[in-house]
Amino acid sequence: MFEFDQSAVDALLVDSAKFRRIYDKHASLKLQISGVNGRKVGMKPADLEGLKKAKLLLKDQMAGMLKDFRPVVPSAS
């Protein structure tokens, strides 16, 4: 999902319980959606759209947290 910044994701997964909860919920929704799309589970189109919107909201929240995450880099003085 955020392969471009996997080190920051890994750090947040360790350091932030909130990020970890959001990440886990996003992964759960992703599995549910793929089950519906793979026809393993039936679902009303409106319900599927709701899951997709919830997943997107979680992804946006994680993106915001990643944007705010800045590892402390010692200055070269």
N, CA, C, O and CB atoms as a CASP TS submission, in Angstrom:
PFRMAT TS
TARGET T0000
AUTHOR 0000-0000-0000
METHOD Language model
MODEL 1
PARENT N/A
ATOM      1  N   MET     1       0.822  -1.186   0.000  1.00  0.00           N
ATOM      2  CA  MET     1       0.000   0.000   0.000  1.00  0.00           C
ATOM      3  C   MET     1       0.868   1.252   0.000  1.00  0.00           C
ATOM      4  O   MET     1       0.649   2.141  -0.823  1.00  0.00           O
ATOM      5  CB  MET     1      -0.936  -0.003   1.199  1.00  0.00           C
ATOM      6  N   PHE     2       1.844   1.350   0.896  1.00  0.00           N
ATOM      7  CA  PHE     2       2.743   2.499   0.935  1.00  0.00           C
ATOM      8  C   PHE     2       4.171   2.001   0.726  1.00  0.00           C
ATOM      9  O   PHE     2       5.073   2.319   1.502  1.00  0.00           O
ATOM     10  CB  PHE     2       2.609   3.279   2.286  1.00  0.00           C
ATOM     11  N   GLU     3       4.362   1.216  -0.333  1.00  0.00           N
ATOM     12  CA  GLU     3       5.649   0.595  -0.593  1.00  0.00           C
ATOM     13  C   GLU     3       6.771   1.619  -0.744  1.00  0.00           C
ATOM     14  O   GLU     3       7.930   1.323  -0.454  1.00  0.00           O
ATOM     15  CB  GLU     3       5.564  -0.256  -1.833  1.00  0.00           C
ATOM     16  N   PHE     4       6.423   2.825  -1.198  1.00  0.00           N
ATOM     17  CA  PHE     4       7.418   3.860  -1.410  1.00  0.00           C
ATOM     18  C   PHE     4       8.065   4.312  -0.109  1.00  0.00           C
ATOM     19  O   PHE     4       9.144   4.905  -0.127  1.00  0.00           O
ATOM     20  CB  PHE     4       6.792   5.038  -2.106  1.00  0.00           C
ATOM     21  N   ASP     5       7.423   4.040   1.012  1.00  0.00           N
ATOM     22  CA  ASP     5       7.946   4.498   2.299  1.00  0.00           C
ATOM     23  C   ASP     5       7.764   3.404   3.357  1.00  0.00           C
ATOM     24  O   ASP     5       7.266   3.665   4.452  1.00  0.00           O
ATOM     25  CB  ASP     5       7.240   5.808   2.743  1.00  0.00           C
ATOM     26  N   GLN     6       8.170   2.188   3.018  1.00  0.00           N
ATOM     27  CA  GLN     6       7.950   1.047   3.898  1.00  0.00           C
ATOM     28  C   GLN     6       8.656   1.209   5.240  1.00  0.00           C
ATOM     29  O   GLN     6       8.154   0.727   6.256  1.00  0.00           O
ATOM     30  CB  GLN     6       8.419  -0.222   3.224  1.00  0.00           C
ATOM     31  N   SER     7       9.810   1.877   5.266  1.00  0.00           N
ATOM     32  CA  SER     7      10.516   2.049   6.539  1.00  0.00           C
ATOM     33  C   SER     7       9.701   2.914   7.502  1.00  0.00           C
ATOM     34  O   SER     7       9.678   2.649   8.704  1.00  0.00           O
ATOM     35  CB  SER     7      11.903   2.681   6.304  1.00  0.00           C
ATOM     36  N   ALA     8       9.039   3.940   6.985  1.00  0.00           N
ATOM     37  CA  ALA     8       8.192   4.776   7.841  1.00  0.00           C
ATOM     38  C   ALA     8       6.972   3.990   8.311  1.00  0.00           C
ATOM     39  O   ALA     8       6.569   4.111   9.468  1.00  0.00           O
ATOM     40  CB  ALA     8       7.749   6.053   7.090  1.00  0.00           C
ATOM     41  N   VAL     9       6.380   3.188   7.429  1.00  0.00           N
ATOM     42  CA  VAL     9       5.243   2.345   7.818  1.00  0.00           C
ATOM     43  C   VAL     9       5.663   1.400   8.930  1.00  0.00           C
ATOM     44  O   VAL     9       4.965   1.259   9.934  1.00  0.00           O
ATOM     45  CB  VAL     9       4.702   1.543   6.605  1.00  0.00           C
ATOM     46  N   ASP    10       6.811   0.753   8.747  1.00  0.00           N
ATOM     47  CA  ASP    10       7.301  -0.183   9.763  1.00  0.00           C
ATOM     48  C   ASP    10       7.525   0.513  11.103  1.00  0.00           C
ATOM     49  O   ASP    10       7.188  -0.031  12.155  1.00  0.00           O
ATOM     50  CB  ASP    10       8.602  -0.840   9.296  1.00  0.00           C
ATOM     51  N   ALA    11       8.089   1.705  11.061  1.00  0.00           N
ATOM     52  CA  ALA    11       8.338   2.452  12.302  1.00  0.00           C
ATOM     53  C   ALA    11       7.018   2.824  12.980  1.00  0.00           C
ATOM     54  O   ALA    11       6.890   2.694  14.197  1.00  0.00           O
ATOM     55  CB  ALA    11       9.166   3.727  12.012  1.00  0.00           C
ATOM     56  N   LEU    12       6.048   3.283  12.206  1.00  0.00           N
ATOM     57  CA  LEU    12       4.759   3.654  12.785  1.00  0.00           C
ATOM     58  C   LEU    12       4.013   2.432  13.329  1.00  0.00           C
ATOM     59  O   LEU    12       3.318   2.526  14.342  1.00  0.00           O
ATOM     60  CB  LEU    12       3.900   4.368  11.739  1.00  0.00           C
ATOM     61  N   LEU    13       4.156   1.297  12.662  1.00  0.00           N
ATOM     62  CA  LEU    13       3.508   0.079  13.164  1.00  0.00           C
ATOM     63  C   LEU    13       4.044  -0.298  14.537  1.00  0.00           C
ATOM     64  O   LEU    13       3.315  -0.845  15.364  1.00  0.00           O
ATOM     65  CB  LEU    13       3.714  -1.086  12.183  1.00  0.00           C
ATOM     66  N   VAL    14       5.303  -0.009  14.778  1.00  0.00           N
ATOM     67  CA  VAL    14       5.913  -0.313  16.072  1.00  0.00           C
ATOM     68  C   VAL    14       5.582   0.763  17.104  1.00  0.00           C
ATOM     69  O   VAL    14       5.277   0.455  18.256  1.00  0.00           O
ATOM     70  CB  VAL    14       7.431  -0.450  15.926  1.00  0.00           C
ATOM     71  N   ASP    15       5.645   2.028  16.680  1.00  0.00           N
ATOM     72  CA  ASP    15       5.559   3.142  17.623  1.00  0.00           C
ATOM     73  C   ASP    15       4.158   3.692  17.870  1.00  0.00           C
ATOM     74  O   ASP    15       3.935   4.365  18.876  1.00  0.00           O
ATOM     75  CB  ASP    15       6.409   4.236  17.143  1.00  0.00           C
ATOM     76  N   SER    16       3.212   3.422  16.979  1.00  0.00           N
ATOM     77  CA  SER    16       1.900   4.053  17.091  1.00  0.00           C
ATOM     78  C   SER    16       0.777   3.010  17.108  1.00  0.00           C
ATOM     79  O   SER    16       0.505   2.355  16.102  1.00  0.00           O
ATOM     80  CB  SER    16       1.687   5.036  15.934  1.00  0.00           C
ATOM     81  N   ALA    17       0.143   2.874  18.254  1.00  0.00           N
ATOM     82  CA  ALA    17      -0.988   1.948  18.369  1.00  0.00           C
ATOM     83  C   ALA    17      -2.131   2.392  17.463  1.00  0.00           C
ATOM     84  O   ALA    17      -2.829   1.553  16.893  1.00  0.00           O
ATOM     85  CB  ALA    17      -1.473   1.856  19.835  1.00  0.00           C
ATOM     86  N   LYS    18      -2.329   3.698  17.322  1.00  0.00           N
ATOM     87  CA  LYS    18      -3.391   4.209  16.461  1.00  0.00           C
ATOM     88  C   LYS    18      -3.132   3.823  15.002  1.00  0.00           C
ATOM     89  O   LYS    18      -4.037   3.354  14.312  1.00  0.00           O
ATOM     90  CB  LYS    18      -3.507   5.740  16.599  1.00  0.00           C
ATOM     91  N   PHE    19      -1.903   4.020  14.538  1.00  0.00           N
ATOM     92  CA  PHE    19      -1.571   3.656  13.162  1.00  0.00           C
ATOM     93  C   PHE    19      -1.757   2.156  12.958  1.00  0.00           C
ATOM     94  O   PHE    19      -2.291   1.727  11.935  1.00  0.00           O
ATOM     95  CB  PHE    19      -0.122   4.072  12.822  1.00  0.00           C
ATOM     96  N   ARG    20      -1.322   1.368  13.921  1.00  0.00           N
ATOM     97  CA  ARG    20      -1.447  -0.089  13.825  1.00  0.00           C
ATOM     98  C   ARG    20      -2.911  -0.516  13.734  1.00  0.00           C
ATOM     99  O   ARG    20      -3.244  -1.404  12.948  1.00  0.00           O
ATOM    100  CB  ARG    20      -0.779  -0.761  15.032  1.00  0.00           C
ATOM    101  N   ARG    21      -3.799   0.108  14.534  1.00  0.00           N
ATOM    102  CA  ARG    21      -5.237  -0.205  14.470  1.00  0.00           C
ATOM    103  C   ARG    21      -5.808   0.134  13.102  1.00  0.00           C
ATOM    104  O   ARG    21      -6.558  -0.653  12.524  1.00  0.00           O
ATOM    105  CB  ARG    21      -6.008   0.559  15.561  1.00  0.00           C
ATOM    106  N   ILE    22      -5.453   1.302  12.586  1.00  0.00           N
ATOM    107  CA  ILE    22      -5.942   1.725  11.277  1.00  0.00           C
ATOM    108  C   ILE    22      -5.415   0.788  10.196  1.00  0.00           C
ATOM    109  O   ILE    22      -6.160   0.381   9.305  1.00  0.00           O
ATOM    110  CB  ILE    22      -5.525   3.182  10.981  1.00  0.00           C
ATOM    111  N   TYR    23      -4.141   0.450  10.272  1.00  0.00           N
ATOM    112  CA  TYR    23      -3.507  -0.443   9.301  1.00  0.00           C
ATOM    113  C   TYR    23      -4.189  -1.810   9.298  1.00  0.00           C
ATOM    114  O   TYR    23      -4.490  -2.360   8.238  1.00  0.00           O
ATOM    115  CB  TYR    23      -2.005  -0.600   9.610  1.00  0.00           C
ATOM    116  N   ASP    24      -4.432  -2.353  10.494  1.00  0.00           N
ATOM    117  CA  ASP    24      -5.080  -3.669  10.609  1.00  0.00           C
ATOM    118  C   ASP    24      -6.513  -3.642  10.086  1.00  0.00           C
ATOM    119  O   ASP    24      -6.946  -4.578   9.414  1.00  0.00           O
ATOM    120  CB  ASP    24      -5.072  -4.139  12.066  1.00  0.00           C
ATOM    121  N   LYS    25      -7.250  -2.574  10.390  1.00  0.00           N
ATOM    122  CA  LYS    25      -8.626  -2.448   9.908  1.00  0.00           C
ATOM    123  C   LYS    25      -8.632  -2.332   8.386  1.00  0.00           C
ATOM    124  O   LYS    25      -9.480  -2.929   7.723  1.00  0.00           O
ATOM    125  CB  LYS    25      -9.326  -1.220  10.551  1.00  0.00           C
ATOM    126  N   HIS    26      -7.696  -1.573   7.830  1.00  0.00           N
ATOM    127  CA  HIS    26      -7.577  -1.435   6.382  1.00  0.00           C
ATOM    128  C   HIS    26      -7.315  -2.796   5.746  1.00  0.00           C
ATOM    129  O   HIS    26      -7.931  -3.139   4.738  1.00  0.00           O
ATOM    130  CB  HIS    26      -6.452  -0.443   6.020  1.00  0.00           C
ATOM    131  N   ALA    27      -6.408  -3.567   6.328  1.00  0.00           N
ATOM    132  CA  ALA    27      -6.088  -4.898   5.800  1.00  0.00           C
ATOM    133  C   ALA    27      -7.309  -5.809   5.855  1.00  0.00           C
ATOM    134  O   ALA    27      -7.542  -6.594   4.935  1.00  0.00           O
ATOM    135  CB  ALA    27      -4.923  -5.527   6.586  1.00  0.00           C
ATOM    136  N   SER    28      -8.085  -5.708   6.922  1.00  0.00           N
ATOM    137  CA  SER    28      -9.294  -6.519   7.069  1.00  0.00           C
ATOM    138  C   SER    28     -10.319  -6.165   5.991  1.00  0.00           C
ATOM    139  O   SER    28     -10.911  -7.049   5.371  1.00  0.00           O
ATOM    140  CB  SER    28      -9.905  -6.324   8.469  1.00  0.00           C
ATOM    141  N   LEU    29     -10.521  -4.871   5.776  1.00  0.00           N
ATOM    142  CA  LEU    29     -11.460  -4.435   4.737  1.00  0.00           C
ATOM    143  C   LEU    29     -10.984  -4.864   3.353  1.00  0.00           C
ATOM    144  O   LEU    29     -11.787  -5.249   2.504  1.00  0.00           O
ATOM    145  CB  LEU    29     -11.639  -2.911   4.780  1.00  0.00           C
ATOM    146  N   LYS    30      -9.682  -4.794   3.136  1.00  0.00           N
ATOM    147  CA  LYS    30      -9.123  -5.204   1.848  1.00  0.00           C
ATOM    148  C   LYS    30      -9.427  -6.681   1.578  1.00  0.00           C
ATOM    149  O   LYS    30      -9.774  -7.053   0.457  1.00  0.00           O
ATOM    150  CB  LYS    30      -7.597  -4.955   1.817  1.00  0.00           C
ATOM    151  N   LEU    31      -9.297  -7.511   2.600  1.00  0.00           N
ATOM    152  CA  LEU    31      -9.622  -8.935   2.456  1.00  0.00           C
ATOM    153  C   LEU    31     -11.103  -9.152   2.178  1.00  0.00           C
ATOM    154  O   LEU    31     -11.467  -9.971   1.334  1.00  0.00           O
ATOM    155  CB  LEU    31      -9.217  -9.698   3.711  1.00  0.00           C
ATOM    156  N   GLN    32     -11.958  -8.418   2.890  1.00  0.00           N
ATOM    157  CA  GLN    32     -13.397  -8.537   2.669  1.00  0.00           C
ATOM    158  C   GLN    32     -13.757  -8.155   1.242  1.00  0.00           C
ATOM    159  O   GLN    32     -14.531  -8.850   0.583  1.00  0.00           O
ATOM    160  CB  GLN    32     -14.168  -7.661   3.661  1.00  0.00           C
ATOM    161  N   ILE    33     -13.202  -7.063   0.772  1.00  0.00           N
ATOM    162  CA  ILE    33     -13.506  -6.574  -0.573  1.00  0.00           C
ATOM    163  C   ILE    33     -12.995  -7.564  -1.616  1.00  0.00           C
ATOM    164  O   ILE    33     -13.681  -7.836  -2.602  1.00  0.00           O
ATOM    165  CB  ILE    33     -12.881  -5.176  -0.802  1.00  0.00           C
ATOM    166  N   SER    34     -11.814  -8.095  -1.408  1.00  0.00           N
ATOM    167  CA  SER    34     -11.291  -9.048  -2.391  1.00  0.00           C
ATOM    168  C   SER    34     -12.122 -10.326  -2.405  1.00  0.00           C
ATOM    169  O   SER    34     -12.259 -10.956  -3.453  1.00  0.00           O
ATOM    170  CB  SER    34      -9.821  -9.378  -2.091  1.00  0.00           C
ATOM    171  N   GLY    35     -12.681 -10.723  -1.254  1.00  0.00           N
ATOM    172  CA  GLY    35     -13.565 -11.879  -1.214  1.00  0.00           C
ATOM    173  C   GLY    35     -14.833 -11.659  -2.004  1.00  0.00           C
ATOM    174  O   GLY    35     -15.323 -12.571  -2.670  1.00  0.00           O
ATOM    175  N   VAL    36     -15.365 -10.459  -1.935  1.00  0.00           N
ATOM    176  CA  VAL    36     -16.571 -10.118  -2.692  1.00  0.00           C
ATOM    177  C   VAL    36     -16.239 -10.060  -4.181  1.00  0.00           C
ATOM    178  O   VAL    36     -16.962 -10.610  -5.012  1.00  0.00           O
ATOM    179  CB  VAL    36     -17.166  -8.763  -2.210  1.00  0.00           C
ATOM    180  N   ASN    37     -15.143  -9.391  -4.505  1.00  0.00           N
ATOM    181  CA  ASN    37     -14.755  -9.270  -5.908  1.00  0.00           C
ATOM    182  C   ASN    37     -14.396 -10.619  -6.510  1.00  0.00           C
ATOM    183  O   ASN    37     -14.583 -10.834  -7.708  1.00  0.00           O
ATOM    184  CB  ASN    37     -13.584  -8.314  -6.050  1.00  0.00           C
ATOM    185  N   GLY    38     -13.880 -11.528  -5.691  1.00  0.00           N
ATOM    186  CA  GLY    38     -13.551 -12.867  -6.158  1.00  0.00           C
ATOM    187  C   GLY    38     -14.739 -13.800  -6.109  1.00  0.00           C
ATOM    188  O   GLY    38     -14.609 -14.997  -6.368  1.00  0.00           O
ATOM    189  N   ARG    39     -15.894 -13.258  -5.778  1.00  0.00           N
ATOM    190  CA  ARG    39     -17.164 -13.996  -5.739  1.00  0.00           C
ATOM    191  C   ARG    39     -17.198 -15.092  -4.678  1.00  0.00           C
ATOM    192  O   ARG    39     -18.000 -16.022  -4.764  1.00  0.00           O
ATOM    193  CB  ARG    39     -17.435 -14.608  -7.088  1.00  0.00           C
ATOM    194  N   LYS    40     -16.320 -14.978  -3.673  1.00  0.00           N
ATOM    195  CA  LYS    40     -16.357 -15.943  -2.579  1.00  0.00           C
ATOM    196  C   LYS    40     -17.469 -15.590  -1.593  1.00  0.00           C
ATOM    197  O   LYS    40     -17.976 -16.453  -0.875  1.00  0.00           O
ATOM    198  CB  LYS    40     -14.998 -15.993  -1.857  1.00  0.00           C
ATOM    199  N   VAL    41     -17.840 -14.307  -1.570  1.00  0.00           N
ATOM    200  CA  VAL    41     -18.853 -13.797  -0.652  1.00  0.00           C
ATOM    201  C   VAL    41     -19.811 -12.916  -1.440  1.00  0.00           C
ATOM    202  O   VAL    41     -19.382 -12.099  -2.254  1.00  0.00           O
ATOM    203  CB  VAL    41     -18.204 -13.006   0.531  1.00  0.00           C
ATOM    204  N   GLY    42     -21.105 -13.081  -1.199  1.00  0.00           N
ATOM    205  CA  GLY    42     -22.090 -12.224  -1.841  1.00  0.00           C
ATOM    206  C   GLY    42     -22.351 -10.988  -1.007  1.00  0.00           C
ATOM    207  O   GLY    42     -22.341 -11.044   0.223  1.00  0.00           O
ATOM    208  N   MET    43     -22.588  -9.868  -1.682  1.00  0.00           N
ATOM    209  CA  MET    43     -22.851  -8.620  -0.968  1.00  0.00           C
ATOM    210  C   MET    43     -23.605  -7.679  -1.886  1.00  0.00           C
ATOM    211  O   MET    43     -23.394  -7.671  -3.099  1.00  0.00           O
ATOM    212  CB  MET    43     -21.533  -7.967  -0.471  1.00  0.00           C
ATOM    213  N   LYS    44     -24.480  -6.891  -1.301  1.00  0.00           N
ATOM    214  CA  LYS    44     -25.191  -5.874  -2.068  1.00  0.00           C
ATOM    215  C   LYS    44     -24.194  -4.826  -2.555  1.00  0.00           C
ATOM    216  O   LYS    44     -23.250  -4.491  -1.840  1.00  0.00           O
ATOM    217  CB  LYS    44     -26.313  -5.214  -1.216  1.00  0.00           C
ATOM    218  N   PRO    45     -24.396  -4.307  -3.767  1.00  0.00           N
ATOM    219  CA  PRO    45     -23.478  -3.296  -4.295  1.00  0.00           C
ATOM    220  C   PRO    45     -23.312  -2.081  -3.367  1.00  0.00           C
ATOM    221  O   PRO    45     -22.208  -1.555  -3.231  1.00  0.00           O
ATOM    222  CB  PRO    45     -23.967  -2.831  -5.647  1.00  0.00           C
ATOM    223  N   ALA    46     -24.383  -1.644  -2.743  1.00  0.00           N
ATOM    224  CA  ALA    46     -24.291  -0.484  -1.849  1.00  0.00           C
ATOM    225  C   ALA    46     -23.417  -0.794  -0.636  1.00  0.00           C
ATOM    226  O   ALA    46     -22.665   0.062  -0.169  1.00  0.00           O
ATOM    227  CB  ALA    46     -25.693  -0.048  -1.388  1.00  0.00           C
ATOM    228  N   ASP    47     -23.519  -2.023  -0.129  1.00  0.00           N
ATOM    229  CA  ASP    47     -22.689  -2.420   1.008  1.00  0.00           C
ATOM    230  C   ASP    47     -21.219  -2.501   0.614  1.00  0.00           C
ATOM    231  O   ASP    47     -20.337  -2.109   1.378  1.00  0.00           O
ATOM    232  CB  ASP    47     -23.157  -3.767   1.566  1.00  0.00           C
ATOM    233  N   LEU    48     -20.965  -3.015  -0.590  1.00  0.00           N
ATOM    234  CA  LEU    48     -19.592  -3.091  -1.092  1.00  0.00           C
ATOM    235  C   LEU    48     -19.011  -1.694  -1.246  1.00  0.00           C
ATOM    236  O   LEU    48     -17.855  -1.460  -0.893  1.00  0.00           O
ATOM    237  CB  LEU    48     -19.541  -3.843  -2.439  1.00  0.00           C
ATOM    238  N   GLU    49     -19.791  -0.776  -1.763  1.00  0.00           N
ATOM    239  CA  GLU    49     -19.324   0.609  -1.905  1.00  0.00           C
ATOM    240  C   GLU    49     -18.996   1.211  -0.544  1.00  0.00           C
ATOM    241  O   GLU    49     -18.028   1.959  -0.409  1.00  0.00           O
ATOM    242  CB  GLU    49     -20.386   1.469  -2.621  1.00  0.00           C
ATOM    243  N   GLY    50     -19.801   0.884   0.464  1.00  0.00           N
ATOM    244  CA  GLY    50     -19.527   1.363   1.815  1.00  0.00           C
ATOM    245  C   GLY    50     -18.195   0.853   2.339  1.00  0.00           C
ATOM    246  O   GLY    50     -17.441   1.592   2.972  1.00  0.00           O
ATOM    247  N   LEU    51     -17.909  -0.419   2.069  1.00  0.00           N
ATOM    248  CA  LEU    51     -16.622  -0.986   2.491  1.00  0.00           C
ATOM    249  C   LEU    51     -15.465  -0.293   1.775  1.00  0.00           C
ATOM    250  O   LEU    51     -14.438   0.013   2.380  1.00  0.00           O
ATOM    251  CB  LEU    51     -16.582  -2.504   2.216  1.00  0.00           C
ATOM    252  N   LYS    52     -15.647  -0.053   0.491  1.00  0.00           N
ATOM    253  CA  LYS    52     -14.591   0.603  -0.282  1.00  0.00           C
ATOM    254  C   LYS    52     -14.332   2.019   0.217  1.00  0.00           C
ATOM    255  O   LYS    52     -13.184   2.457   0.296  1.00  0.00           O
ATOM    256  CB  LYS    52     -14.961   0.634  -1.763  1.00  0.00           C
ATOM    257  N   LYS    53     -15.398   2.728   0.550  1.00  0.00           N
ATOM    258  CA  LYS    53     -15.238   4.090   1.069  1.00  0.00           C
ATOM    259  C   LYS    53     -14.562   4.086   2.431  1.00  0.00           C
ATOM    260  O   LYS    53     -13.721   4.940   2.709  1.00  0.00           O
ATOM    261  CB  LYS    53     -16.594   4.788   1.164  1.00  0.00           C
ATOM    262  N   ALA    54     -14.922   3.133   3.278  1.00  0.00           N
ATOM    263  CA  ALA    54     -14.293   3.022   4.596  1.00  0.00           C
ATOM    264  C   ALA    54     -12.808   2.707   4.449  1.00  0.00           C
ATOM    265  O   ALA    54     -11.972   3.262   5.162  1.00  0.00           O
ATOM    266  CB  ALA    54     -14.992   1.936   5.445  1.00  0.00           C
ATOM    267  N   LYS    55     -12.491   1.817   3.526  1.00  0.00           N
ATOM    268  CA  LYS    55     -11.090   1.445   3.279  1.00  0.00           C
ATOM    269  C   LYS    55     -10.300   2.659   2.785  1.00  0.00           C
ATOM    270  O   LYS    55      -9.173   2.890   3.224  1.00  0.00           O
ATOM    271  CB  LYS    55     -11.003   0.288   2.246  1.00  0.00           C
ATOM    272  N   LEU    56     -10.888   3.424   1.878  1.00  0.00           N
ATOM    273  CA  LEU    56     -10.228   4.610   1.356  1.00  0.00           C
ATOM    274  C   LEU    56     -10.009   5.657   2.453  1.00  0.00           C
ATOM    275  O   LEU    56      -8.961   6.301   2.496  1.00  0.00           O
ATOM    276  CB  LEU    56     -11.048   5.207   0.216  1.00  0.00           C
ATOM    277  N   LEU    57     -10.982   5.822   3.324  1.00  0.00           N
ATOM    278  CA  LEU    57     -10.838   6.761   4.430  1.00  0.00           C
ATOM    279  C   LEU    57      -9.674   6.357   5.333  1.00  0.00           C
ATOM    280  O   LEU    57      -8.884   7.204   5.752  1.00  0.00           O
ATOM    281  CB  LEU    57     -12.140   6.838   5.240  1.00  0.00           C
ATOM    282  N   LEU    58      -9.571   5.062   5.631  1.00  0.00           N
ATOM    283  CA  LEU    58      -8.466   4.579   6.456  1.00  0.00           C
ATOM    284  C   LEU    58      -7.126   4.815   5.760  1.00  0.00           C
ATOM    285  O   LEU    58      -6.148   5.203   6.399  1.00  0.00           O
ATOM    286  CB  LEU    58      -8.646   3.084   6.771  1.00  0.00           C
ATOM    287  N   LYS    59      -7.087   4.579   4.457  1.00  0.00           N
ATOM    288  CA  LYS    59      -5.847   4.806   3.705  1.00  0.00           C
ATOM    289  C   LYS    59      -5.462   6.282   3.760  1.00  0.00           C
ATOM    290  O   LYS    59      -4.288   6.616   3.919  1.00  0.00           O
ATOM    291  CB  LYS    59      -6.005   4.346   2.232  1.00  0.00           C
ATOM    292  N   ASP    60      -6.450   7.161   3.628  1.00  0.00           N
ATOM    293  CA  ASP    60      -6.180   8.602   3.724  1.00  0.00           C
ATOM    294  C   ASP    60      -5.652   8.972   5.103  1.00  0.00           C
ATOM    295  O   ASP    60      -4.751   9.803   5.218  1.00  0.00           O
ATOM    296  CB  ASP    60      -7.450   9.408   3.419  1.00  0.00           C
ATOM    297  N   GLN    61      -6.203   8.363   6.152  1.00  0.00           N
ATOM    298  CA  GLN    61      -5.722   8.627   7.505  1.00  0.00           C
ATOM    299  C   GLN    61      -4.272   8.174   7.665  1.00  0.00           C
ATOM    300  O   GLN    61      -3.454   8.879   8.257  1.00  0.00           O
ATOM    301  CB  GLN    61      -6.614   7.925   8.537  1.00  0.00           C
ATOM    302  N   MET    62      -3.966   6.997   7.135  1.00  0.00           N
ATOM    303  CA  MET    62      -2.582   6.512   7.219  1.00  0.00           C
ATOM    304  C   MET    62      -1.643   7.414   6.427  1.00  0.00           C
ATOM    305  O   MET    62      -0.529   7.691   6.871  1.00  0.00           O
ATOM    306  CB  MET    62      -2.484   5.063   6.703  1.00  0.00           C
ATOM    307  N   ALA    63      -2.083   7.874   5.260  1.00  0.00           N
ATOM    308  CA  ALA    63      -1.254   8.768   4.448  1.00  0.00           C
ATOM    309  C   ALA    63      -0.961  10.059   5.208  1.00  0.00           C
ATOM    310  O   ALA    63       0.158  10.570   5.163  1.00  0.00           O
ATOM    311  CB  ALA    63      -1.948   9.085   3.104  1.00  0.00           C
ATOM    312  N   GLY    64      -1.962  10.581   5.904  1.00  0.00           N
ATOM    313  CA  GLY    64      -1.749  11.778   6.705  1.00  0.00           C
ATOM    314  C   GLY    64      -0.764  11.544   7.835  1.00  0.00           C
ATOM    315  O   GLY    64       0.073  12.399   8.124  1.00  0.00           O
ATOM    316  N   MET    65      -0.863  10.399   8.468  1.00  0.00           N
ATOM    317  CA  MET    65       0.063  10.077   9.555  1.00  0.00           C
ATOM    318  C   MET    65       1.481   9.898   9.011  1.00  0.00           C
ATOM    319  O   MET    65       2.452  10.306   9.648  1.00  0.00           O
ATOM    320  CB  MET    65      -0.393   8.798  10.299  1.00  0.00           C
ATOM    321  N   LEU    66       1.595   9.289   7.836  1.00  0.00           N
ATOM    322  CA  LEU    66       2.918   9.134   7.234  1.00  0.00           C
ATOM    323  C   LEU    66       3.511  10.485   6.842  1.00  0.00           C
ATOM    324  O   LEU    66       4.712  10.711   6.991  1.00  0.00           O
ATOM    325  CB  LEU    66       2.840   8.222   6.007  1.00  0.00           C
ATOM    326  N   LYS    67       2.667  11.371   6.345  1.00  0.00           N
ATOM    327  CA  LYS    67       3.137  12.705   5.969  1.00  0.00           C
ATOM    328  C   LYS    67       3.673  13.449   7.185  1.00  0.00           C
ATOM    329  O   LYS    67       4.678  14.154   7.098  1.00  0.00           O
ATOM    330  CB  LYS    67       2.007  13.510   5.311  1.00  0.00           C
ATOM    331  N   ASP    68       2.996  13.288   8.319  1.00  0.00           N
ATOM    332  CA  ASP    68       3.417  13.965   9.543  1.00  0.00           C
ATOM    333  C   ASP    68       4.616  13.296  10.202  1.00  0.00           C
ATOM    334  O   ASP    68       5.301  13.909  11.021  1.00  0.00           O
ATOM    335  CB  ASP    68       2.270  14.018  10.520  1.00  0.00           C
ATOM    336  N   PHE    69       4.869  12.041   9.845  1.00  0.00           N
ATOM    337  CA  PHE    69       5.965  11.293  10.443  1.00  0.00           C
ATOM    338  C   PHE    69       7.283  11.753   9.839  1.00  0.00           C
ATOM    339  O   PHE    69       7.497  11.671   8.630  1.00  0.00           O
ATOM    340  CB  PHE    69       5.773   9.776  10.241  1.00  0.00           C
ATOM    341  N   ARG    70       8.127  12.220  10.679  1.00  0.00           N
ATOM    342  CA  ARG    70       9.447  12.646  10.230  1.00  0.00           C
ATOM    343  C   ARG    70      10.477  12.075  11.191  1.00  0.00           C
ATOM    344  O   ARG    70      10.559  12.500  12.344  1.00  0.00           O
ATOM    345  CB  ARG    70       9.550  14.206  10.149  1.00  0.00           C
ATOM    346  N   PRO    71      11.265  11.110  10.718  1.00  0.00           N
ATOM    347  CA  PRO    71      12.317  10.614  11.600  1.00  0.00           C
ATOM    348  C   PRO    71      13.262  11.737  11.959  1.00  0.00           C
ATOM    349  O   PRO    71      13.554  12.595  11.127  1.00  0.00           O
ATOM    350  CB  PRO    71      13.085   9.460  10.945  1.00  0.00           C
ATOM    351  N   VAL    72      13.731  11.741  13.160  1.00  0.00           N
ATOM    352  CA  VAL    72      14.645  12.768  13.609  1.00  0.00           C
ATOM    353  C   VAL    72      16.027  12.464  13.018  1.00  0.00           C
ATOM    354  O   VAL    72      16.637  11.431  13.296  1.00  0.00           O
ATOM    355  CB  VAL    72      14.691  12.839  15.174  1.00  0.00           C
ATOM    356  N   VAL    73      16.483  13.387  12.208  1.00  0.00           N
ATOM    357  CA  VAL    73      17.794  13.232  11.577  1.00  0.00           C
ATOM    358  C   VAL    73      18.745  14.250  12.193  1.00  0.00           C
ATOM    359  O   VAL    73      18.477  15.451  12.157  1.00  0.00           O
ATOM    360  CB  VAL    73      17.707  13.413  10.022  1.00  0.00           C
ATOM    361  N   PRO    74      19.857  13.775  12.761  1.00  0.00           N
ATOM    362  CA  PRO    74      20.795  14.730  13.366  1.00  0.00           C
ATOM    363  C   PRO    74      21.320  15.713  12.312  1.00  0.00           C
ATOM    364  O   PRO    74      21.645  15.326  11.189  1.00  0.00           O
ATOM    365  CB  PRO    74      21.977  13.980  14.034  1.00  0.00           C
ATOM    366  N   SER    75      21.392  16.962  12.691  1.00  0.00           N
ATOM    367  CA  SER    75      21.884  17.964  11.744  1.00  0.00           C
ATOM    368  C   SER    75      23.400  17.863  11.635  1.00  0.00           C
ATOM    369  O   SER    75      24.097  17.548  12.599  1.00  0.00           O
ATOM    370  CB  SER    75      21.464  19.393  12.180  1.00  0.00           C
ATOM    371  N   ALA    76      23.884  18.141  10.426  1.00  0.00           N
ATOM    372  CA  ALA    76      25.330  18.093  10.187  1.00  0.00           C
ATOM    373  C   ALA    76      25.908  19.455  10.519  1.00  0.00           C
ATOM    374  O   ALA    76      25.926  20.344   9.668  1.00  0.00           O
ATOM    375  CB  ALA    76      25.659  17.688   8.709  1.00  0.00           C
ATOM    376  N   SER    77      26.374  19.628  11.731  1.00  0.00           N
ATOM    377  CA  SER    77      26.929  20.930  12.134  1.00  0.00           C
ATOM    378  C   SER    77      28.413  20.863  12.235  1.00  0.00           C
ATOM    379  O   SER    77      29.055  21.861  12.562  1.00  0.00           O
ATOM    380  CB  SER    77      26.349  21.390  13.456  1.00  0.00           C
TER
END
